[in-house]
Amino acid sequence: MRSKKMLKKAGTGSIPNAFINIIGRNMLQNKLLLSFLKKQTGLKGTCFPTLESITPIDANESAIPRLIILDCK
């Protein structure tokens, strides 16, 4: 459930549906970051160990924006 603060931020120009992908080998750190981002934004997301392991976008997901975060050392 989104907080009142998040609902207030989501104006008419905002995109309510987006997907977060975090890519990197440190899965524990990345899952913690993803958990925080999901809680704060209300968006869905997943973590992947490598860029090649991201699942391809199918026809139903083509309109959904993706935020890709690369965890590099």
PDB file of N, CA, C and O in Angstrom:
ATOM      1  N   MET A   1       0.839  -1.170   0.000  1.00  0.00           N
ATOM      2  CA  MET A   1       0.000   0.000   0.000  1.00  0.00           C
ATOM      3  C   MET A   1       0.890   1.241   0.000  1.00  0.00           C
ATOM      4  O   MET A   1       1.836   1.339   0.782  1.00  0.00           O
ATOM      5  N   ARG A   2       0.583   2.160  -0.862  1.00  0.00           N
ATOM      6  CA  ARG A   2       1.383   3.369  -0.958  1.00  0.00           C
ATOM      7  C   ARG A   2       0.998   4.345   0.145  1.00  0.00           C
ATOM      8  O   ARG A   2      -0.162   4.436   0.547  1.00  0.00           O
ATOM      9  N   SER A   3       1.990   5.062   0.616  1.00  0.00           N
ATOM     10  CA  SER A   3       1.733   6.058   1.642  1.00  0.00           C
ATOM     11  C   SER A   3       1.113   7.301   1.007  1.00  0.00           C
ATOM     12  O   SER A   3       1.124   7.466  -0.213  1.00  0.00           O
ATOM     13  N   LYS A   4       0.575   8.169   1.860  1.00  0.00           N
ATOM     14  CA  LYS A   4      -0.017   9.410   1.363  1.00  0.00           C
ATOM     15  C   LYS A   4       1.022  10.273   0.661  1.00  0.00           C
ATOM     16  O   LYS A   4       0.716  10.960  -0.313  1.00  0.00           O
ATOM     17  N   LYS A   5       2.250  10.232   1.161  1.00  0.00           N
ATOM     18  CA  LYS A   5       3.331  10.998   0.565  1.00  0.00           C
ATOM     19  C   LYS A   5       3.603  10.531  -0.863  1.00  0.00           C
ATOM     20  O   LYS A   5       3.800  11.350  -1.761  1.00  0.00           O
ATOM     21  N   MET A   6       3.613   9.211  -1.070  1.00  0.00           N
ATOM     22  CA  MET A   6       3.855   8.673  -2.401  1.00  0.00           C
ATOM     23  C   MET A   6       2.702   8.994  -3.343  1.00  0.00           C
ATOM     24  O   MET A   6       2.933   9.310  -4.510  1.00  0.00           O
ATOM     25  N   LEU A   7       1.469   8.919  -2.858  1.00  0.00           N
ATOM     26  CA  LEU A   7       0.318   9.229  -3.692  1.00  0.00           C
ATOM     27  C   LEU A   7       0.305  10.697  -4.095  1.00  0.00           C
ATOM     28  O   LEU A   7      -0.119  11.048  -5.196  1.00  0.00           O
ATOM     29  N   LYS A   8       0.774  11.544  -3.194  1.00  0.00           N
ATOM     30  CA  LYS A   8       0.829  12.974  -3.483  1.00  0.00           C
ATOM     31  C   LYS A   8       1.872  13.260  -4.556  1.00  0.00           C
ATOM     32  O   LYS A   8       1.668  14.132  -5.402  1.00  0.00           O
ATOM     33  N   LYS A   9       3.012  12.521  -4.530  1.00  0.00           N
ATOM     34  CA  LYS A   9       4.069  12.716  -5.510  1.00  0.00           C
ATOM     35  C   LYS A   9       3.638  12.250  -6.897  1.00  0.00           C
ATOM     36  O   LYS A   9       4.057  12.830  -7.899  1.00  0.00           O
ATOM     37  N   ALA A  10       2.813  11.217  -6.967  1.00  0.00           N
ATOM     38  CA  ALA A  10       2.389  10.669  -8.255  1.00  0.00           C
ATOM     39  C   ALA A  10       1.350  11.594  -8.877  1.00  0.00           C
ATOM     40  O   ALA A  10       0.153  11.460  -8.621  1.00  0.00           O
ATOM     41  N   GLY A  11       1.809  12.514  -9.680  1.00  0.00           N
ATOM     42  CA  GLY A  11       0.921  13.462 -10.324  1.00  0.00           C
ATOM     43  C   GLY A  11       0.425  12.944 -11.649  1.00  0.00           C
ATOM     44  O   GLY A  11       0.578  11.762 -11.959  1.00  0.00           O
ATOM     45  N   THR A  12      -0.164  13.815 -12.427  1.00  0.00           N
ATOM     46  CA  THR A  12      -0.730  13.405 -13.706  1.00  0.00           C
ATOM     47  C   THR A  12       0.361  13.051 -14.709  1.00  0.00           C
ATOM     48  O   THR A  12       0.106  12.255 -15.613  1.00  0.00           O
ATOM     49  N   GLY A  13       1.546  13.599 -14.591  1.00  0.00           N
ATOM     50  CA  GLY A  13       2.611  13.324 -15.544  1.00  0.00           C
ATOM     51  C   GLY A  13       3.497  12.162 -15.154  1.00  0.00           C
ATOM     52  O   GLY A  13       4.419  11.823 -15.896  1.00  0.00           O
ATOM     53  N   SER A  14       3.248  11.541 -14.015  1.00  0.00           N
ATOM     54  CA  SER A  14       4.118  10.466 -13.563  1.00  0.00           C
ATOM     55  C   SER A  14       3.684   9.130 -14.160  1.00  0.00           C
ATOM     56  O   SER A  14       2.537   8.967 -14.574  1.00  0.00           O
ATOM     57  N   ILE A  15       4.606   8.185 -14.197  1.00  0.00           N
ATOM     58  CA  ILE A  15       4.338   6.857 -14.725  1.00  0.00           C
ATOM     59  C   ILE A  15       4.213   5.908 -13.539  1.00  0.00           C
ATOM     60  O   ILE A  15       5.197   5.665 -12.840  1.00  0.00           O
ATOM     61  N   PRO A  16       3.017   5.368 -13.299  1.00  0.00           N
ATOM     62  CA  PRO A  16       2.824   4.537 -12.120  1.00  0.00           C
ATOM     63  C   PRO A  16       3.474   3.164 -12.221  1.00  0.00           C
ATOM     64  O   PRO A  16       3.832   2.584 -11.196  1.00  0.00           O
ATOM     65  N   ASN A  17       3.636   2.633 -13.420  1.00  0.00           N
ATOM     66  CA  ASN A  17       4.188   1.295 -13.579  1.00  0.00           C
ATOM     67  C   ASN A  17       5.571   1.363 -14.200  1.00  0.00           C
ATOM     68  O   ASN A  17       5.750   1.843 -15.319  1.00  0.00           O
ATOM     69  N   ALA A  18       6.530   0.878 -13.457  1.00  0.00           N
ATOM     70  CA  ALA A  18       7.900   0.776 -13.946  1.00  0.00           C
ATOM     71  C   ALA A  18       8.523  -0.432 -13.262  1.00  0.00           C
ATOM     72  O   ALA A  18       7.959  -0.967 -12.307  1.00  0.00           O
ATOM     73  N   PHE A  19       9.663  -0.855 -13.739  1.00  0.00           N
ATOM     74  CA  PHE A  19      10.313  -2.047 -13.217  1.00  0.00           C
ATOM     75  C   PHE A  19      11.771  -1.730 -12.933  1.00  0.00           C
ATOM     76  O   PHE A  19      12.444  -1.109 -13.755  1.00  0.00           O
ATOM     77  N   ILE A  20      12.263  -2.152 -11.774  1.00  0.00           N
ATOM     78  CA  ILE A  20      13.644  -1.897 -11.361  1.00  0.00           C
ATOM     79  C   ILE A  20      14.453  -3.177 -11.545  1.00  0.00           C
ATOM     80  O   ILE A  20      14.059  -4.237 -11.060  1.00  0.00           O
ATOM     81  N   ASN A  21      15.580  -3.082 -12.241  1.00  0.00           N
ATOM     82  CA  ASN A  21      16.527  -4.189 -12.375  1.00  0.00           C
ATOM     83  C   ASN A  21      17.855  -3.744 -11.788  1.00  0.00           C
ATOM     84  O   ASN A  21      18.409  -2.721 -12.189  1.00  0.00           O
ATOM     85  N   ILE A  22      18.364  -4.521 -10.833  1.00  0.00           N
ATOM     86  CA  ILE A  22      19.685  -4.257 -10.266  1.00  0.00           C
ATOM     87  C   ILE A  22      20.596  -5.393 -10.695  1.00  0.00           C
ATOM     88  O   ILE A  22      20.280  -6.564 -10.483  1.00  0.00           O
ATOM     89  N   ILE A  23      21.731  -5.048 -11.300  1.00  0.00           N
ATOM     90  CA  ILE A  23      22.643  -6.039 -11.853  1.00  0.00           C
ATOM     91  C   ILE A  23      23.991  -5.933 -11.155  1.00  0.00           C
ATOM     92  O   ILE A  23      24.596  -4.861 -11.115  1.00  0.00           O
ATOM     93  N   GLY A  24      24.455  -7.045 -10.610  1.00  0.00           N
ATOM     94  CA  GLY A  24      25.745  -7.076  -9.944  1.00  0.00           C
ATOM     95  C   GLY A  24      25.948  -8.383  -9.206  1.00  0.00           C
ATOM     96  O   GLY A  24      24.995  -9.123  -8.963  1.00  0.00           O
ATOM     97  N   ARG A  25      27.193  -8.667  -8.849  1.00  0.00           N
ATOM     98  CA  ARG A  25      27.521  -9.947  -8.216  1.00  0.00           C
ATOM     99  C   ARG A  25      27.236  -9.965  -6.716  1.00  0.00           C
ATOM    100  O   ARG A  25      27.083 -11.042  -6.139  1.00  0.00           O
ATOM    101  N   ASN A  26      27.164  -8.815  -6.080  1.00  0.00           N
ATOM    102  CA  ASN A  26      26.908  -8.767  -4.643  1.00  0.00           C
ATOM    103  C   ASN A  26      25.397  -8.816  -4.409  1.00  0.00           C
ATOM    104  O   ASN A  26      24.754  -7.787  -4.200  1.00  0.00           O
ATOM    105  N   MET A  27      24.841 -10.038  -4.448  1.00  0.00           N
ATOM    106  CA  MET A  27      23.394 -10.207  -4.417  1.00  0.00           C
ATOM    107  C   MET A  27      22.766  -9.751  -3.099  1.00  0.00           C
ATOM    108  O   MET A  27      21.668  -9.195  -3.115  1.00  0.00           O
ATOM    109  N   LEU A  28      23.421  -9.966  -1.974  1.00  0.00           N
ATOM    110  CA  LEU A  28      22.849  -9.552  -0.690  1.00  0.00           C
ATOM    111  C   LEU A  28      22.661  -8.033  -0.643  1.00  0.00           C
ATOM    112  O   LEU A  28      21.588  -7.543  -0.292  1.00  0.00           O
ATOM    113  N   GLN A  29      23.692  -7.313  -0.992  1.00  0.00           N
ATOM    114  CA  GLN A  29      23.627  -5.846  -1.009  1.00  0.00           C
ATOM    115  C   GLN A  29      22.574  -5.363  -2.010  1.00  0.00           C
ATOM    116  O   GLN A  29      21.805  -4.448  -1.716  1.00  0.00           O
ATOM    117  N   ASN A  30      22.545  -5.977  -3.183  1.00  0.00           N
ATOM    118  CA  ASN A  30      21.601  -5.560  -4.213  1.00  0.00           C
ATOM    119  C   ASN A  30      20.160  -5.867  -3.821  1.00  0.00           C
ATOM    120  O   ASN A  30      19.262  -5.079  -4.115  1.00  0.00           O
ATOM    121  N   LYS A  31      19.928  -6.994  -3.165  1.00  0.00           N
ATOM    122  CA  LYS A  31      18.572  -7.321  -2.715  1.00  0.00           C
ATOM    123  C   LYS A  31      18.114  -6.371  -1.611  1.00  0.00           C
ATOM    124  O   LYS A  31      16.940  -6.007  -1.550  1.00  0.00           O
ATOM    125  N   LEU A  32      19.026  -5.976  -0.753  1.00  0.00           N
ATOM    126  CA  LEU A  32      18.672  -4.989   0.276  1.00  0.00           C
ATOM    127  C   LEU A  32      18.319  -3.641  -0.350  1.00  0.00           C
ATOM    128  O   LEU A  32      17.349  -3.000   0.053  1.00  0.00           O
ATOM    129  N   LEU A  33      19.106  -3.217  -1.330  1.00  0.00           N
ATOM    130  CA  LEU A  33      18.822  -1.971  -2.034  1.00  0.00           C
ATOM    131  C   LEU A  33      17.488  -2.066  -2.763  1.00  0.00           C
ATOM    132  O   LEU A  33      16.697  -1.124  -2.729  1.00  0.00           O
ATOM    133  N   LEU A  34      17.232  -3.183  -3.418  1.00  0.00           N
ATOM    134  CA  LEU A  34      15.975  -3.369  -4.126  1.00  0.00           C
ATOM    135  C   LEU A  34      14.793  -3.359  -3.164  1.00  0.00           C
ATOM    136  O   LEU A  34      13.751  -2.776  -3.468  1.00  0.00           O
ATOM    137  N   SER A  35      14.943  -3.986  -2.027  1.00  0.00           N
ATOM    138  CA  SER A  35      13.880  -3.991  -1.028  1.00  0.00           C
ATOM    139  C   SER A  35      13.548  -2.565  -0.580  1.00  0.00           C
ATOM    140  O   SER A  35      12.379  -2.200  -0.454  1.00  0.00           O
ATOM    141  N   PHE A  36      14.585  -1.768  -0.341  1.00  0.00           N
ATOM    142  CA  PHE A  36      14.384  -0.372   0.054  1.00  0.00           C
ATOM    143  C   PHE A  36      13.679   0.414  -1.050  1.00  0.00           C
ATOM    144  O   PHE A  36      12.729   1.151  -0.787  1.00  0.00           O
ATOM    145  N   LEU A  37      14.153   0.250  -2.291  1.00  0.00           N
ATOM    146  CA  LEU A  37      13.555   0.991  -3.410  1.00  0.00           C
ATOM    147  C   LEU A  37      12.102   0.584  -3.649  1.00  0.00           C
ATOM    148  O   LEU A  37      11.259   1.432  -3.941  1.00  0.00           O
ATOM    149  N   LYS A  38      11.811  -0.703  -3.525  1.00  0.00           N
ATOM    150  CA  LYS A  38      10.440  -1.172  -3.708  1.00  0.00           C
ATOM    151  C   LYS A  38       9.519  -0.596  -2.636  1.00  0.00           C
ATOM    152  O   LYS A  38       8.382  -0.219  -2.918  1.00  0.00           O
ATOM    153  N   LYS A  39      10.019  -0.534  -1.417  1.00  0.00           N
ATOM    154  CA  LYS A  39       9.214   0.004  -0.314  1.00  0.00           C
ATOM    155  C   LYS A  39       8.970   1.500  -0.495  1.00  0.00           C
ATOM    156  O   LYS A  39       7.865   1.980  -0.241  1.00  0.00           O
ATOM    157  N   GLN A  40       9.974   2.230  -0.923  1.00  0.00           N
ATOM    158  CA  GLN A  40       9.855   3.679  -1.053  1.00  0.00           C
ATOM    159  C   GLN A  40       9.073   4.109  -2.290  1.00  0.00           C
ATOM    160  O   GLN A  40       8.389   5.133  -2.262  1.00  0.00           O
ATOM    161  N   THR A  41       9.164   3.344  -3.368  1.00  0.00           N
ATOM    162  CA  THR A  41       8.533   3.762  -4.621  1.00  0.00           C
ATOM    163  C   THR A  41       7.254   3.016  -4.952  1.00  0.00           C
ATOM    164  O   THR A  41       6.422   3.521  -5.707  1.00  0.00           O
ATOM    165  N   GLY A  42       7.083   1.825  -4.400  1.00  0.00           N
ATOM    166  CA  GLY A  42       5.927   1.012  -4.742  1.00  0.00           C
ATOM    167  C   GLY A  42       6.074   0.281  -6.060  1.00  0.00           C
ATOM    168  O   GLY A  42       5.107  -0.296  -6.557  1.00  0.00           O
ATOM    169  N   LEU A  43       7.277   0.293  -6.640  1.00  0.00           N
ATOM    170  CA  LEU A  43       7.535  -0.379  -7.913  1.00  0.00           C
ATOM    171  C   LEU A  43       7.965  -1.817  -7.681  1.00  0.00           C
ATOM    172  O   LEU A  43       8.323  -2.189  -6.563  1.00  0.00           O
ATOM    173  N   LYS A  44       7.931  -2.620  -8.724  1.00  0.00           N
ATOM    174  CA  LYS A  44       8.403  -3.998  -8.671  1.00  0.00           C
ATOM    175  C   LYS A  44       9.824  -4.050  -9.205  1.00  0.00           C
ATOM    176  O   LYS A  44      10.276  -3.125  -9.879  1.00  0.00           O
ATOM    177  N   GLY A  45      10.534  -5.146  -8.900  1.00  0.00           N
ATOM    178  CA  GLY A  45      11.886  -5.262  -9.410  1.00  0.00           C
ATOM    179  C   GLY A  45      12.507  -6.599  -9.101  1.00  0.00           C
ATOM    180  O   GLY A  45      11.955  -7.401  -8.347  1.00  0.00           O
ATOM    181  N   THR A  46      13.680  -6.836  -9.701  1.00  0.00           N
ATOM    182  CA  THR A  46      14.455  -8.053  -9.472  1.00  0.00           C
ATOM    183  C   THR A  46      15.939  -7.737  -9.534  1.00  0.00           C
ATOM    184  O   THR A  46      16.355  -6.683 -10.013  1.00  0.00           O
ATOM    185  N   CYS A  47      16.728  -8.688  -9.031  1.00  0.00           N
ATOM    186  CA  CYS A  47      18.186  -8.597  -9.083  1.00  0.00           C
ATOM    187  C   CYS A  47      18.716  -9.697  -9.999  1.00  0.00           C
ATOM    188  O   CYS A  47      18.160 -10.794 -10.055  1.00  0.00           O
ATOM    189  N   PHE A  48      19.791  -9.393 -10.712  1.00  0.00           N
ATOM    190  CA  PHE A  48      20.432 -10.338 -11.601  1.00  0.00           C
ATOM    191  C   PHE A  48      21.933 -10.291 -11.368  1.00  0.00           C
ATOM    192  O   PHE A  48      22.481  -9.220 -11.105  1.00  0.00           O
ATOM    193  N   PRO A  49      22.619 -11.449 -11.462  1.00  0.00           N
ATOM    194  CA  PRO A  49      24.072 -11.454 -11.258  1.00  0.00           C
ATOM    195  C   PRO A  49      24.848 -10.854 -12.423  1.00  0.00           C
ATOM    196  O   PRO A  49      25.899 -10.248 -12.215  1.00  0.00           O
ATOM    197  N   THR A  50      24.342 -11.015 -13.655  1.00  0.00           N
ATOM    198  CA  THR A  50      25.030 -10.489 -14.836  1.00  0.00           C
ATOM    199  C   THR A  50      24.030  -9.822 -15.764  1.00  0.00           C
ATOM    200  O   THR A  50      22.827 -10.073 -15.686  1.00  0.00           O
ATOM    201  N   LEU A  51      24.534  -8.979 -16.635  1.00  0.00           N
ATOM    202  CA  LEU A  51      23.694  -8.279 -17.592  1.00  0.00           C
ATOM    203  C   LEU A  51      23.037  -9.256 -18.571  1.00  0.00           C
ATOM    204  O   LEU A  51      21.914  -9.027 -19.020  1.00  0.00           O
ATOM    205  N   GLU A  52      23.725 -10.321 -18.892  1.00  0.00           N
ATOM    206  CA  GLU A  52      23.200 -11.311 -19.829  1.00  0.00           C
ATOM    207  C   GLU A  52      22.029 -12.100 -19.260  1.00  0.00           C
ATOM    208  O   GLU A  52      21.241 -12.662 -20.021  1.00  0.00           O
ATOM    209  N   SER A  53      21.900 -12.152 -17.940  1.00  0.00           N
ATOM    210  CA  SER A  53      20.847 -12.956 -17.321  1.00  0.00           C
ATOM    211  C   SER A  53      19.504 -12.230 -17.200  1.00  0.00           C
ATOM    212  O   SER A  53      18.541 -12.802 -16.690  1.00  0.00           O
ATOM    213  N   ILE A  54      19.428 -10.989 -17.659  1.00  0.00           N
ATOM    214  CA  ILE A  54      18.147 -10.276 -17.638  1.00  0.00           C
ATOM    215  C   ILE A  54      17.203 -10.935 -18.622  1.00  0.00           C
ATOM    216  O   ILE A  54      17.577 -11.231 -19.758  1.00  0.00           O
ATOM    217  N   THR A  55      15.985 -11.162 -18.182  1.00  0.00           N
ATOM    218  CA  THR A  55      14.993 -11.773 -19.067  1.00  0.00           C
ATOM    219  C   THR A  55      14.589 -10.780 -20.148  1.00  0.00           C
ATOM    220  O   THR A  55      14.447  -9.588 -19.874  1.00  0.00           O
ATOM    221  N   PRO A  56      14.404 -11.255 -21.362  1.00  0.00           N
ATOM    222  CA  PRO A  56      14.001 -10.343 -22.434  1.00  0.00           C
ATOM    223  C   PRO A  56      12.603  -9.797 -22.219  1.00  0.00           C
ATOM    224  O   PRO A  56      11.775 -10.417 -21.551  1.00  0.00           O
ATOM    225  N   ILE A  57      12.353  -8.645 -22.785  1.00  0.00           N
ATOM    226  CA  ILE A  57      11.050  -8.003 -22.665  1.00  0.00           C
ATOM    227  C   ILE A  57      10.117  -8.643 -23.683  1.00  0.00           C
ATOM    228  O   ILE A  57      10.442  -8.723 -24.868  1.00  0.00           O
ATOM    229  N   ASP A  58       8.953  -9.100 -23.216  1.00  0.00           N
ATOM    230  CA  ASP A  58       7.984  -9.656 -24.161  1.00  0.00           C
ATOM    231  C   ASP A  58       7.030  -8.564 -24.643  1.00  0.00           C
ATOM    232  O   ASP A  58       7.149  -7.408 -24.238  1.00  0.00           O
ATOM    233  N   ALA A  59       6.112  -8.922 -25.482  1.00  0.00           N
ATOM    234  CA  ALA A  59       5.205  -7.943 -26.099  1.00  0.00           C
ATOM    235  C   ALA A  59       4.342  -7.226 -25.064  1.00  0.00           C
ATOM    236  O   ALA A  59       4.005  -6.058 -25.260  1.00  0.00           O
ATOM    237  N   ASN A  60       3.977  -7.890 -23.972  1.00  0.00           N
ATOM    238  CA  ASN A  60       3.129  -7.268 -22.954  1.00  0.00           C
ATOM    239  C   ASN A  60       3.882  -6.253 -22.111  1.00  0.00           C
ATOM    240  O   ASN A  60       3.282  -5.313 -21.590  1.00  0.00           O
ATOM    241  N   GLU A  61       5.187  -6.432 -21.973  1.00  0.00           N
ATOM    242  CA  GLU A  61       5.985  -5.552 -21.121  1.00  0.00           C
ATOM    243  C   GLU A  61       6.688  -4.446 -21.889  1.00  0.00           C
ATOM    244  O   GLU A  61       7.411  -3.656 -21.282  1.00  0.00           O
ATOM    245  N   SER A  62       6.508  -4.362 -23.183  1.00  0.00           N
ATOM    246  CA  SER A  62       7.279  -3.416 -23.978  1.00  0.00           C
ATOM    247  C   SER A  62       6.998  -1.962 -23.599  1.00  0.00           C
ATOM    248  O   SER A  62       7.868  -1.107 -23.768  1.00  0.00           O
ATOM    249  N   ALA A  63       5.815  -1.671 -23.096  1.00  0.00           N
ATOM    250  CA  ALA A  63       5.458  -0.295 -22.750  1.00  0.00           C
ATOM    251  C   ALA A  63       5.870   0.076 -21.325  1.00  0.00           C
ATOM    252  O   ALA A  63       5.766   1.241 -20.942  1.00  0.00           O
ATOM    253  N   ILE A  64       6.331  -0.887 -20.539  1.00  0.00           N
ATOM    254  CA  ILE A  64       6.698  -0.619 -19.145  1.00  0.00           C
ATOM    255  C   ILE A  64       8.138  -0.121 -19.091  1.00  0.00           C
ATOM    256  O   ILE A  64       9.045  -0.818 -19.544  1.00  0.00           O
ATOM    257  N   PRO A  65       8.364   1.069 -18.546  1.00  0.00           N
ATOM    258  CA  PRO A  65       9.740   1.574 -18.424  1.00  0.00           C
ATOM    259  C   PRO A  65      10.556   0.722 -17.451  1.00  0.00           C
ATOM    260  O   PRO A  65      10.019   0.192 -16.478  1.00  0.00           O
ATOM    261  N   ARG A  66      11.843   0.596 -17.719  1.00  0.00           N
ATOM    262  CA  ARG A  66      12.758  -0.143 -16.850  1.00  0.00           C
ATOM    263  C   ARG A  66      13.865   0.780 -16.364  1.00  0.00           C
ATOM    264  O   ARG A  66      14.446   1.550 -17.129  1.00  0.00           O
ATOM    265  N   LEU A  67      14.134   0.679 -15.082  1.00  0.00           N
ATOM    266  CA  LEU A  67      15.275   1.359 -14.484  1.00  0.00           C
ATOM    267  C   LEU A  67      16.321   0.289 -14.236  1.00  0.00           C
ATOM    268  O   LEU A  67      16.085  -0.644 -13.468  1.00  0.00           O
ATOM    269  N   ILE A  68      17.465   0.413 -14.874  1.00  0.00           N
ATOM    270  CA  ILE A  68      18.540  -0.577 -14.706  1.00  0.00           C
ATOM    271  C   ILE A  68      19.666   0.060 -13.918  1.00  0.00           C
ATOM    272  O   ILE A  68      20.226   1.081 -14.317  1.00  0.00           O
ATOM    273  N   ILE A  69      19.988  -0.559 -12.788  1.00  0.00           N
ATOM    274  CA  ILE A  69      21.073  -0.086 -11.920  1.00  0.00           C
ATOM    275  C   ILE A  69      22.209  -1.099 -12.007  1.00  0.00           C
ATOM    276  O   ILE A  69      22.019  -2.280 -11.714  1.00  0.00           O
ATOM    277  N   LEU A  70      23.393  -0.633 -12.413  1.00  0.00           N
ATOM    278  CA  LEU A  70      24.565  -1.502 -12.514  1.00  0.00           C
ATOM    279  C   LEU A  70      25.434  -1.344 -11.271  1.00  0.00           C
ATOM    280  O   LEU A  70      25.886  -0.243 -10.958  1.00  0.00           O
ATOM    281  N   ASP A  71      25.662  -2.436 -10.575  1.00  0.00           N
ATOM    282  CA  ASP A  71      26.522  -2.448  -9.399  1.00  0.00           C
ATOM    283  C   ASP A  71      27.920  -2.874  -9.853  1.00  0.00           C
ATOM    284  O   ASP A  71      28.194  -4.063 -10.018  1.00  0.00           O
ATOM    285  N   CYS A  72      28.782  -1.905 -10.049  1.00  0.00           N
ATOM    286  CA  CYS A  72      30.135  -2.222 -10.503  1.00  0.00           C
ATOM    287  C   CYS A  72      31.146  -1.716  -9.468  1.00  0.00           C
ATOM    288  O   CYS A  72      30.929  -0.694  -8.818  1.00  0.00           O
ATOM    289  N   LYS A  73      32.227  -2.437  -9.332  1.00  0.00           N
ATOM    290  CA  LYS A  73      33.252  -2.074  -8.353  1.00  0.00           C
ATOM    291  C   LYS A  73      34.392  -1.355  -9.031  1.00  0.00           C
ATOM    292  O   LYS A  73      35.357  -0.967  -8.371  1.00  0.00           O
TER     293      LYS A  73
END
